[in-house]
Amino acid sequence: MRPLVLHPGVASTLFAAASGAWVVAELALRLRPRWRERGQSRVRQPDPTFLAVFAGVGGGLTLAQAAARAHVAPLPDGAWWPVIAGLVIAAIGIALRLWSILTLGRFFRCVIVIQPEHQVVDRGPYRVLRHPSYTGLLVGVLGLALALDDWVALLAAMGEQYADYMARTWRLVPGLW
């Protein structure tokens, strides 16, 4: 049986709503500096990093959906648990990303730049993590991939770069594991 999120019904509606809301939020964040700077004469440099990240995440999720449609490696006892767990994990990741961005406030940019009067932000999620926005992005993508109920979908969302990364780094304790 194919994953529930690929059948018409509640699961696919929830998956589409979560994915769509996230895309809208990301695009709004991308446009936010433009709204604040309206009327100011500034020359904008193109941002290839945003496009690369957006293409990477979008491409990974597209591959994950293709893998889920083939459903070659379903998760054990699939059906509703991957949908529920995946969407909860995705929501946590998205919330962490948005909390991080709101904590940065005017210092948030899609491109990392030092701005006038820039300061180190060490409150909110930045008390614990250096890059909670990126962590939230990864957690959100993994959650959506989990909702697709297939091991191959999870690997596709992470991509070949992550497989290479896993091959050259330790899991938890360098030299041991």
LINFENMO-V28810 format. One record per residue. N is the residue number from 0. D_FIRST is the distance of its C-alpha to the first C-alpha in whole Angstrom. Layout:
n->N d_first->D_FIRST
n->N d_first->D_FIRST
This chain:
n->0 d_first->0
n->1 d_first->4
n->2 d_first->7
n->3 d_first->8
n->4 d_first->11
n->5 d_first->10
n->6 d_first->10
n->7 d_first->13
n->8 d_first->15
n->9 d_first->16
n->10 d_first->14
n->11 d_first->15
n->12 d_first->18
n->13 d_first->19
n->14 d_first->18
n->15 d_first->20
n->16 d_first->23
n->17 d_first->23
n->18 d_first->23
n->19 d_first->25
n->20 d_first->27
n->21 d_first->28
n->22 d_first->28
n->23 d_first->31
n->24 d_first->32
n->25 d_first->33
n->26 d_first->34
n->27 d_first->37
n->28 d_first->38
n->29 d_first->38
n->30 d_first->41
n->31 d_first->42
n->32 d_first->45
n->33 d_first->46
n->34 d_first->46
n->35 d_first->49
n->36 d_first->51
n->37 d_first->51
n->38 d_first->55
n->39 d_first->55
n->40 d_first->56
n->41 d_first->54
n->42 d_first->53
n->43 d_first->49
n->44 d_first->48
n->45 d_first->45
n->46 d_first->42
n->47 d_first->40
n->48 d_first->38
n->49 d_first->37
n->50 d_first->35
n->51 d_first->34
n->52 d_first->32
n->53 d_first->31
n->54 d_first->30
n->55 d_first->28
n->56 d_first->26
n->57 d_first->25
n->58 d_first->24
n->59 d_first->23
n->60 d_first->20
n->61 d_first->20
n->62 d_first->19
n->63 d_first->17
n->64 d_first->15
n->65 d_first->15
n->66 d_first->14
n->67 d_first->11
n->68 d_first->10
n->69 d_first->10
n->70 d_first->8
n->71 d_first->10
n->72 d_first->11
n->73 d_first->9
n->74 d_first->11
n->75 d_first->12
n->76 d_first->11
n->77 d_first->9
n->78 d_first->9
n->79 d_first->12
n->80 d_first->14
n->81 d_first->14
n->82 d_first->14
n->83 d_first->17
n->84 d_first->19
n->85 d_first->18
n->86 d_first->20
n->87 d_first->23
n->88 d_first->23
n->89 d_first->23
n->90 d_first->26
n->91 d_first->28
n->92 d_first->28
n->93 d_first->29
n->94 d_first->31
n->95 d_first->33
n->96 d_first->33
n->97 d_first->35
n->98 d_first->37
n->99 d_first->38
n->100 d_first->39
n->101 d_first->41
n->102 d_first->43
n->103 d_first->44
n->104 d_first->45
n->105 d_first->48
n->106 d_first->47
n->107 d_first->43
n->108 d_first->43
n->109 d_first->40
n->110 d_first->42
n->111 d_first->44
n->112 d_first->48
n->113 d_first->51
n->114 d_first->52
n->115 d_first->56
n->116 d_first->56
n->117 d_first->53
n->118 d_first->52
n->119 d_first->50
n->120 d_first->48
n->121 d_first->47
n->122 d_first->46
n->123 d_first->43
n->124 d_first->40
n->125 d_first->42
n->126 d_first->44
n->127 d_first->41
n->128 d_first->40
n->129 d_first->41
n->130 d_first->38
n->131 d_first->36
n->132 d_first->35
n->133 d_first->34
n->134 d_first->32
n->135 d_first->31
n->136 d_first->29
n->137 d_first->28
n->138 d_first->26
n->139 d_first->25
n->140 d_first->23
n->141 d_first->22
n->142 d_first->20
n->143 d_first->19
n->144 d_first->17
n->145 d_first->16
n->146 d_first->14
n->147 d_first->12
n->148 d_first->10
n->149 d_first->11
n->150 d_first->15
n->151 d_first->15
n->152 d_first->15
n->153 d_first->18
n->154 d_first->20
n->155 d_first->20
n->156 d_first->21
n->157 d_first->24
n->158 d_first->25
n->159 d_first->27
n->160 d_first->30
n->161 d_first->28
n->162 d_first->28
n->163 d_first->31
n->164 d_first->32
n->165 d_first->31
n->166 d_first->32
n->167 d_first->36
n->168 d_first->36
n->169 d_first->36
n->170 d_first->33
n->171 d_first->36
n->172 d_first->39
n->173 d_first->41
n->174 d_first->42
n->175 d_first->40
n->176 d_first->36
